[in-house]
Amino acid sequence: MKINELIQDFKIWTTNAEEAMLPELTEPRLLSSFTESEQFIIETMVRKGLVTKIGQTNPKVIANAYI
């Protein structure tokens, strides 16, 4: 049996806060424009691969794909 036959749907688990934040990241925005708690949520999404951070100093963030 192949793995593709076993896995019918693949989705990265997200919290309610992350789900609410993803629509806001459709275009690049400065990370500093978010509140501290929103920045923490965004950093978590970066580690999960849902969001890309662009730049080193004063980075911008954008969602990889709206899920």
N, C-alpha and C positions, 0 to 999 in steps of 0.2 A: 504494500500500500504506500502510495506517495504522500509526502507531507502536504502537498496542495489539496489532496482529497480530504485530509483530516482538518485542515484549517480553512474554513469557509469564509470567515470574516476576520480581518485583522484591524484592530483599532487601539490606539494608544490611550490609556486611561487618563482622564482629566477630571479635575475637581470642578465644582459649579463655578467657582471664581475664575478659573482658567477658561471655561466655556464662555463666560460672559465677557472676558477680556479679548478673546480671539477676533471678534468682528471689528474691534477698535484698531487692530494692527494690519489693516489691508494695505496701507501705504507706509513708507518709512517715517518714524517719529523719533525724536530725541528721547533717550531713556530718562534723561533728567526732567522731562516734562511730566512724568508720572509721579504720583505720591510714593512715599517710601514703601508702603505695603504693596502697592501695585508693582513697584520695581522688584520686590521679593518674588511675587507671583511670576513676573516675566522671566527672572533669572531661573526659576524652576522650569519654565517652559523651554528655555534655551537648553538646559541640560537634557530635557526629554526629546529635543529635536523638533519641537513644534514652531519655534521662533528662531530667527537668525539675528545675531548681533553684528552690526557692520561698524567697523572702526575701533580704535583703541581709546583715544581721548574723546570724551563726550560722544559715546556711540549712539547709533540709531538702531532701532529694532523693527522687524517686519515679520509677519507670520509666513511660514513656509508654504502652507496650504490651509485653506479654511476647511476645517473638519466638521 
